[in-house]
Amino acid sequence: MYADVERVRFDAARHFLRVIQQQGRVLMAAETNEQVAILLHHIQALAADLIGPGGTSRADNGFALTMAGSDIAVGPGHYWVAGRLCEVEPGSAVSYLRQPDYDAPPVPLTGTHVVYLDVWERHVSAAEDPGLVEVALAGPDSCTRTKQVWQIKIRPDVANATPNSVRNKWASIEDALGRLAVGGRLSAAVGQVPRATTPCLAAPTSGYTRGENQLLRVEVHCGGPLTENPTVKWAWDNASVAHRVRQVSGSTVVLAAPPRDARSGLAKGTRVELQSDIQVRDGRPGVLTTVQGVEDDGDDYRVILAADPDCEFKEDERDERERPRWALLRRWDHTGTKLVDGALELVEGKPMPLADGVEVTFAPPDDATRPWTYHAGDYWTIPVRVATGDVIWPRDAQDKPLARPPEGVEHGYTPLAVLTNGSLSDARMFVAPPTPST
């Protein structure tokens, strides 16, 4: 979630039931968001307890798969994955090759394979969906959204797979899908830096030297275990400064609209990530580079990049499925002379200074006897406050910052079918629909 929020307050381990607004008090956006998160957590937990890790009712029969030549047709209805609702609307022409949020590779017509659902939550801002902007506001956006993304994928070459064996051994098949591997941890603190003495900027006894409250975001750029040299990036403002791109030509990017203010500006030397619509839908990182200059002639706002991102398109173009093309140019704030493809090398066990006194430390999970990894897109948000000159971060009994798992992105998986030499066998799970009492 890249929303411009002051902090993310929801923590399932605290078991809060509701947020109560008091009379005459300031209402923070984080508190409203926390109430929504509490309710969503309860709804999803209830659905998972009643339905299980995945399933649908035979009365609904959602996500029924049938071969359609070299494609797989997807039946309308509901399917639940880890308490999350996936929907195909009646009358929609959805198939494996024509999914709303996934550009699938061709269907393998020989061999034995498992067809499954991959479900996750994606943040959507007005830069991605201009329809979220209220035109009466004459430019500024208001609330952002998150979207339930479902993607039908195929795990190839699963020997001797049958619907029963897939259901019974799904946990071991899930482990091989990657996103469920144990992830690395991160802790945040402020380091020992020269103290600011200017009044009204930062507490003179603090380690945080920036003169404003912030929500800092640390995100894995290229994932993998430590042996594969994962990388990270970070930004102020929860990396919420992103611009919709209208056209890309070589190293020149034309924005759909110029930045509204200095906060969202793109000065020379700014670190940016160009991410195509396909990369966003797939949850893959874009290309990190640096702004070399800006040209604004009143009609077009051009950003000159240090490298050709190889992502040429025009906003009025459409893909082969008649979907409009788009891309995002997102601002990041990390710097350094030893960057790997524009990102910072991830090192465990050693404090990594970010800026203005804030530092983070990556660490293995508590159960380090199992292999662990860092997934591209894993992220942590760190609230930093001027009043205390410190980060808001949980600590143990010895006042040591705790190493926390990432806040997202969380994926859920469930089987749909077994594909054997071009023939499908149903591997969905069903729950009995409620019946009226007599």
C-alpha positions as CSV (number, residue, x, y, z in Angstrom):
1,M,0.0,0.0,0.0
2,Y,1.6,3.3,-1.2
3,A,-1.1,5.6,0.2
4,D,-0.1,9.0,1.7
5,V,-1.0,8.1,5.3
6,E,0.6,9.2,8.6
7,R,1.0,5.5,9.8
8,V,-0.4,2.0,9.6
9,R,-1.9,1.3,13.0
10,F,-3.6,-2.1,12.6
11,D,-1.9,-5.0,14.4
12,A,-3.9,-8.2,14.6
13,A,-1.9,-9.4,17.7
14,R,-3.4,-6.5,19.8
15,H,-6.9,-7.9,19.3
16,F,-8.7,-4.6,19.1
17,L,-12.4,-4.9,18.3
18,R,-13.3,-1.3,17.3
19,V,-12.1,2.3,17.2
20,I,-14.1,4.7,19.3
21,Q,-14.2,8.3,18.3
22,Q,-14.3,10.7,21.3
23,Q,-16.1,14.0,21.3
24,G,-14.1,17.1,20.6
25,R,-11.0,15.1,19.6
26,V,-8.9,15.2,16.5
27,L,-9.7,12.2,14.2
28,M,-6.7,10.9,12.4
29,A,-6.9,9.2,9.0
30,A,-4.9,6.3,10.5
31,E,-7.7,5.6,13.0
32,T,-10.4,5.4,10.4
33,N,-8.2,3.1,8.3
34,E,-7.6,1.0,11.4
35,Q,-11.3,0.5,11.9
36,V,-11.7,-0.7,8.3
37,A,-8.7,-3.1,8.8
38,I,-10.2,-4.5,12.0
39,L,-13.5,-5.2,10.3
40,L,-11.8,-6.7,7.2
41,H,-9.7,-8.9,9.4
42,H,-12.7,-10.3,11.2
43,I,-14.6,-10.9,8.0
44,Q,-11.7,-12.7,6.3
45,A,-11.0,-14.8,9.4
46,L,-14.7,-15.8,9.6
47,A,-14.8,-16.8,5.9
48,A,-11.5,-18.8,6.2
49,D,-12.8,-20.6,9.3
50,L,-16.1,-21.5,7.6
51,I,-14.9,-22.3,4.1
52,G,-11.3,-23.4,4.7
53,P,-8.2,-22.4,2.7
54,G,-10.2,-22.4,-0.5
55,G,-13.6,-23.3,-1.8
56,T,-17.0,-22.5,-3.3
57,S,-20.5,-23.8,-3.0
58,R,-21.9,-26.1,-5.7
59,A,-24.9,-23.9,-5.9
60,D,-22.6,-21.1,-7.1
61,N,-20.0,-23.3,-8.8
62,G,-17.7,-20.4,-9.4
63,F,-14.4,-20.7,-11.3
64,A,-15.3,-23.9,-13.1
65,L,-12.7,-24.5,-15.8
66,T,-13.3,-26.0,-19.2
67,M,-11.1,-26.4,-22.2
68,A,-11.8,-24.0,-25.1
69,G,-9.4,-24.9,-27.9
70,S,-6.0,-23.8,-26.8
71,D,-7.5,-21.7,-24.0
72,I,-9.3,-22.4,-20.7
73,A,-12.7,-20.8,-20.1
74,V,-13.5,-19.6,-16.6
75,G,-17.0,-20.0,-15.3
76,P,-18.7,-17.1,-13.5
77,G,-19.3,-17.0,-9.7
78,H,-17.4,-16.8,-6.5
79,Y,-14.3,-18.6,-5.1
80,W,-12.8,-18.0,-1.7
81,V,-9.1,-18.2,-1.0
82,A,-7.9,-17.7,2.6
83,G,-11.0,-15.8,3.4
84,R,-10.8,-13.5,0.4
85,L,-13.5,-13.3,-2.3
86,C,-12.6,-13.8,-5.9
87,E,-15.4,-13.0,-8.4
88,V,-16.1,-13.5,-12.1
89,E,-19.2,-11.6,-13.1
90,P,-21.9,-13.3,-15.1
91,G,-21.7,-12.7,-18.8
92,S,-18.0,-11.7,-18.7
93,A,-15.8,-13.4,-21.3
94,V,-13.0,-14.4,-18.9
95,S,-10.5,-17.1,-19.8
96,Y,-7.1,-18.2,-18.7
97,L,-5.6,-16.1,-21.6
98,R,-8.0,-13.2,-21.0
99,Q,-7.7,-12.5,-17.3
100,P,-8.3,-9.0,-15.9
101,D,-5.1,-8.8,-14.0
102,Y,-2.7,-11.3,-15.5
103,D,-1.0,-11.8,-18.9
104,A,-0.8,-15.6,-18.9
105,P,1.7,-17.6,-20.9
106,P,0.2,-20.2,-23.4
107,V,-1.6,-23.3,-22.0
108,P,0.7,-26.3,-22.0
109,L,-1.2,-29.1,-23.9
110,T,1.1,-31.9,-23.1
111,G,2.2,-33.3,-19.7
112,T,0.6,-33.0,-16.3
113,H,0.2,-29.6,-14.6
114,V,-1.7,-28.0,-11.7
115,V,-3.9,-25.0,-12.4
116,Y,-4.3,-22.8,-9.3
117,L,-5.4,-19.4,-8.1
118,D,-2.9,-16.8,-6.8
119,V,-4.7,-14.1,-4.8
120,W,-3.3,-10.9,-3.3
121,E,-4.2,-7.3,-2.5
122,R,-2.9,-4.5,-4.7
123,H,-2.9,-0.8,-4.0
124,V,-4.6,1.4,-6.7
125,S,-4.0,5.2,-6.7
126,A,-5.4,7.9,-9.0
127,A,-2.1,7.7,-11.0
128,E,-3.2,4.2,-12.0
129,D,-6.9,4.8,-12.2
130,P,-7.7,8.5,-13.1
131,G,-11.4,7.7,-12.5
132,L,-10.8,7.9,-8.8
133,V,-10.3,11.6,-9.0
134,E,-13.3,13.8,-8.2
135,V,-13.3,16.3,-11.1
136,A,-15.0,18.9,-8.8
137,L,-11.7,19.1,-6.8
138,A,-10.0,20.4,-10.0
139,G,-6.9,18.2,-9.7
140,P,-6.1,16.9,-6.2
141,D,-6.9,13.2,-5.4
142,S,-8.6,12.1,-2.2
143,C,-8.8,8.5,-1.1
144,T,-7.0,5.6,-2.8
145,R,-8.2,2.0,-3.0
146,T,-6.9,-1.5,-2.7
147,K,-8.0,-4.2,-5.2
148,Q,-8.4,-8.0,-4.7
149,V,-6.3,-9.5,-7.5
150,W,-6.8,-13.0,-8.6
151,Q,-4.6,-14.7,-11.1
152,I,-5.1,-18.2,-12.6
153,K,-1.6,-19.7,-13.0
154,I,-0.2,-23.1,-14.0
155,R,2.4,-25.0,-12.1
156,P,4.1,-27.2,-14.7
157,D,5.2,-30.8,-14.6
158,V,3.7,-32.1,-11.4
159,A,4.3,-35.8,-11.7
160,N,1.3,-38.2,-11.1
161,A,-1.0,-35.3,-10.1
162,T,-4.6,-36.1,-9.7
163,P,-7.3,-34.0,-8.1
164,N,-7.3,-36.0,-4.9
165,S,-3.5,-36.0,-4.6
166,V,-3.3,-32.3,-5.3
167,R,-5.9,-31.5,-2.5
168,N,-4.2,-33.9,-0.1
169,K,-0.7,-32.6,-0.7
170,W,-1.5,-29.0,-1.4
171,A,0.7,-27.7,1.4
172,S,3.8,-29.2,-0.1
173,I,2.8,-27.9,-3.6
174,E,2.2,-24.4,-2.1
175,D,5.7,-24.4,-0.6
176,A,7.2,-24.7,-4.1
177,L,5.3,-21.6,-5.4
178,G,7.7,-19.3,-3.7
179,R,5.7,-16.6,-2.0
180,L,5.0,-18.7,1.1
181,A,8.7,-19.2,1.9
182,V,9.7,-17.8,5.3
183,G,10.6,-14.1,4.8
184,G,13.4,-12.1,6.4
185,R,12.8,-9.5,9.1
186,L,13.6,-5.8,9.7
187,S,14.0,-3.6,12.7
188,A,14.1,0.2,12.8
189,A,15.8,2.7,15.1
190,V,17.6,6.0,15.1
191,G,21.4,6.0,15.2
192,Q,23.9,8.2,16.9
193,V,24.1,11.3,14.7
194,P,25.0,15.0,15.4
195,R,22.1,16.6,17.2
196,A,20.2,19.5,15.7
197,T,20.2,22.7,17.8
198,T,17.9,24.9,15.6
199,P,14.7,25.5,17.4
200,C,11.4,24.1,16.0
201,L,13.2,21.5,13.8
202,A,14.0,18.4,15.9
203,A,14.3,17.7,19.5
204,P,18.0,18.5,20.4
205,T,18.3,15.2,22.3
206,S,17.0,13.1,19.4
207,G,18.6,11.1,16.7
208,Y,16.0,12.1,14.0
209,T,17.1,15.3,12.4
210,R,14.4,15.8,9.7
211,G,12.1,18.7,10.5
212,E,8.8,17.0,9.8
213,N,6.8,13.9,10.7
214,Q,7.2,11.1,8.2
215,L,6.2,7.6,7.2
216,L,9.2,6.0,5.7
217,R,8.9,2.9,3.5
218,V,11.5,0.2,3.0
219,E,10.8,-2.2,0.1
220,V,12.6,-5.2,-1.4
221,H,13.4,-4.4,-5.0
222,C,14.9,-7.6,-6.4
223,G,14.1,-10.6,-4.1
224,G,15.8,-13.9,-3.3
225,P,17.8,-15.5,-0.5
226,L,21.0,-13.8,0.6
227,T,23.0,-16.0,-1.8
228,E,21.2,-14.3,-4.7
229,N,22.1,-10.7,-3.4
230,P,18.6,-9.2,-2.9
231,T,18.3,-5.4,-3.1
232,V,16.1,-2.8,-1.4
233,K,14.9,0.8,-1.9
234,W,13.3,3.3,0.4
235,A,11.3,6.5,0.3
236,W,9.7,9.2,2.4
237,D,5.9,9.7,2.2
238,N,5.4,5.9,2.0
239,A,6.6,6.1,-1.6
240,S,3.2,7.7,-2.5
241,V,4.7,10.2,-4.9
242,A,3.9,8.6,-8.3
243,H,3.0,10.1,-11.6
244,R,1.0,8.6,-14.5
245,V,3.1,8.4,-17.7
246,R,1.6,9.3,-21.0
247,Q,4.5,8.4,-23.3
248,V,7.9,6.9,-23.2
249,S,10.4,7.4,-26.0
250,G,14.0,6.2,-25.3
251,S,15.1,7.9,-22.1
252,T,12.4,10.6,-22.3
253,V,9.2,10.2,-20.2
254,V,6.2,12.4,-20.8
255,L,3.9,12.7,-17.7
256,A,0.2,12.8,-18.0
257,A,0.2,15.9,-15.9
258,P,2.9,18.0,-14.3
259,P,3.7,17.7,-10.5
260,R,1.2,19.8,-8.5
261,D,3.7,21.1,-6.0
262,A,7.3,20.9,-4.7
263,R,6.6,17.8,-2.6
264,S,5.7,15.8,-5.7
265,G,8.4,17.4,-7.9
266,L,11.1,15.5,-9.8
267,A,14.3,17.5,-9.5
268,K,17.6,16.6,-11.2
269,G,19.2,13.7,-9.3
270,T,15.9,12.3,-8.0
271,R,15.8,8.5,-7.9
272,V,12.8,7.2,-9.8
273,E,11.3,3.8,-10.8
274,L,9.5,3.4,-14.2
275,Q,7.0,0.6,-13.8
276,S,4.8,-0.6,-16.7
277,D,1.1,-1.6,-16.3
278,I,2.2,-5.3,-16.9
279,Q,4.8,-5.1,-14.1
280,V,2.3,-3.6,-11.7
281,R,-0.3,-6.3,-12.4
282,D,2.3,-9.0,-12.0
283,G,3.7,-7.5,-8.8
284,R,7.2,-7.2,-10.4
285,P,9.6,-4.3,-9.9
286,G,10.3,-1.7,-12.6
287,V,13.5,0.0,-13.7
288,L,15.3,2.2,-11.2
289,T,17.2,5.1,-12.6
290,T,17.9,8.9,-12.0
291,V,16.3,12.1,-13.3
292,Q,18.8,13.9,-15.5
293,G,16.6,16.9,-16.2
294,V,13.1,18.2,-16.7
295,E,11.6,20.1,-19.7
296,D,8.2,21.9,-19.4
297,D,6.9,23.7,-22.5
298,G,3.4,24.3,-21.1
299,D,2.0,21.4,-23.2
300,D,4.2,18.5,-22.2
301,Y,6.1,17.8,-19.0
302,R,9.1,15.8,-20.0
303,V,11.4,13.9,-17.6
304,I,14.8,13.0,-19.0
305,L,16.2,9.8,-17.4
306,A,19.8,8.7,-17.0
307,A,19.0,5.3,-18.7
308,D,16.7,4.0,-21.4
309,P,14.1,1.9,-19.5
310,D,13.1,0.0,-22.6
311,C,9.4,0.6,-21.9
312,E,8.1,2.4,-25.0
313,F,4.4,3.0,-25.4
314,K,1.8,5.8,-25.7
315,E,-1.0,6.2,-23.3
316,D,-3.7,6.1,-26.0
317,E,-2.3,2.7,-27.2
318,R,-4.1,-0.5,-26.3
319,D,-2.8,-4.0,-25.8
320,E,-4.0,-7.0,-27.8
321,R,-7.0,-7.3,-25.4
322,E,-8.0,-3.7,-25.9
323,R,-6.9,-2.6,-22.4
324,P,-5.4,0.9,-22.2
325,R,-1.7,1.0,-21.6
326,W,-0.2,3.0,-18.8
327,A,2.9,3.3,-16.6
328,L,4.0,4.9,-13.4
329,L,7.0,7.0,-12.5
330,R,7.5,6.6,-8.7
331,R,9.9,8.6,-6.6
332,W,12.3,6.9,-4.2
333,D,14.8,8.6,-1.9
334,H,17.7,6.2,-1.5
335,T,21.2,7.3,-2.5
336,G,24.6,5.7,-2.6
337,T,27.6,5.1,-4.8
338,K,27.4,1.3,-4.6
339,L,24.0,0.7,-6.1
340,V,23.0,-2.5,-7.8
341,D,20.7,-1.7,-10.8
342,G,19.7,1.5,-8.9
343,A,19.0,-0.2,-5.6
344,L,20.8,-0.8,-2.3
345,E,22.4,-4.2,-1.5
346,L,20.5,-6.0,1.3
347,V,22.9,-7.0,4.1
348,E,21.7,-8.8,7.3
349,G,22.9,-8.1,10.8
350,K,24.4,-4.7,10.1
351,P,22.6,-1.4,10.6
352,M,21.8,0.3,7.3
353,P,21.7,4.1,7.6
354,L,18.9,5.6,5.5
355,A,18.7,9.4,6.2
356,D,18.4,11.9,9.0
357,G,19.4,9.5,11.7
358,V,17.0,6.6,10.7
359,E,18.6,3.2,10.3
360,V,17.2,-0.3,9.7
361,T,18.7,-3.7,10.3
362,F,17.7,-6.8,8.3
363,A,17.7,-10.1,10.2
364,P,16.8,-13.8,9.7
365,P,13.4,-15.0,11.0
366,D,13.1,-16.4,14.5
367,D,12.9,-19.9,13.0
368,A,16.2,-19.6,11.0
369,T,16.6,-23.4,10.8
370,R,14.3,-23.2,7.7
371,P,15.5,-21.5,4.5
372,W,14.3,-17.9,4.3
373,T,14.2,-15.4,1.5
374,Y,13.2,-11.8,0.7
375,H,10.4,-11.4,-1.9
376,A,10.3,-8.6,-4.4
377,G,7.6,-6.2,-3.1
378,D,8.0,-7.1,0.6
379,Y,7.7,-3.8,2.5
380,W,7.9,-2.2,6.0
381,T,6.6,1.2,7.0
382,I,8.3,3.2,9.7
383,P,6.6,6.2,11.3
384,V,9.1,8.9,12.4
385,R,8.1,11.7,14.7
386,V,9.8,15.1,15.4
387,A,8.3,15.4,18.9
388,T,10.2,12.4,20.2
389,G,13.0,12.4,17.6
390,D,12.5,8.7,17.2
391,V,10.8,6.0,15.2
392,I,7.6,4.4,16.3
393,W,8.6,0.8,16.5
394,P,7.9,-2.1,18.9
395,R,10.6,-3.0,21.4
396,D,11.3,-5.9,23.7
397,A,11.8,-5.8,27.5
398,Q,15.3,-4.6,27.1
399,D,14.2,-1.7,24.9
400,K,15.7,-3.3,21.8
401,P,13.8,-2.9,18.5
402,L,12.1,-6.0,17.5
403,A,12.7,-7.6,14.1
404,R,9.3,-7.7,12.3
405,P,8.1,-9.6,9.3
406,P,7.1,-7.6,6.3
407,E,3.6,-5.9,6.3
408,G,2.9,-7.3,2.8
409,V,2.4,-8.4,0.1
410,E,0.5,-11.5,1.3
411,H,-0.4,-14.1,-1.3
412,G,-3.0,-16.9,-1.0
413,Y,-3.1,-20.0,-3.2
414,T,-5.6,-22.8,-3.9
415,P,-5.9,-25.5,-6.6
416,L,-8.5,-25.4,-9.3
417,A,-7.8,-28.3,-11.7
418,V,-5.3,-30.8,-13.0
419,L,-4.4,-30.4,-16.7
420,T,-3.2,-33.6,-18.3
421,N,-2.4,-33.6,-22.0
422,G,-5.0,-30.9,-22.7
423,S,-7.7,-32.4,-20.6
424,L,-9.0,-30.8,-17.3
425,S,-9.9,-32.6,-14.1
426,D,-11.7,-30.5,-11.4
427,A,-9.6,-30.0,-8.3
428,R,-11.7,-27.3,-6.6
429,M,-13.0,-27.7,-3.1
430,F,-16.7,-27.3,-2.2
431,V,-18.6,-26.2,0.9
432,A,-22.3,-27.0,1.5
433,P,-24.5,-23.9,1.0
434,P,-26.6,-22.9,4.0
435,T,-30.1,-24.4,3.9
436,P,-33.2,-22.7,5.3
437,S,-34.6,-24.3,8.5
438,T,-38.0,-25.9,8.2
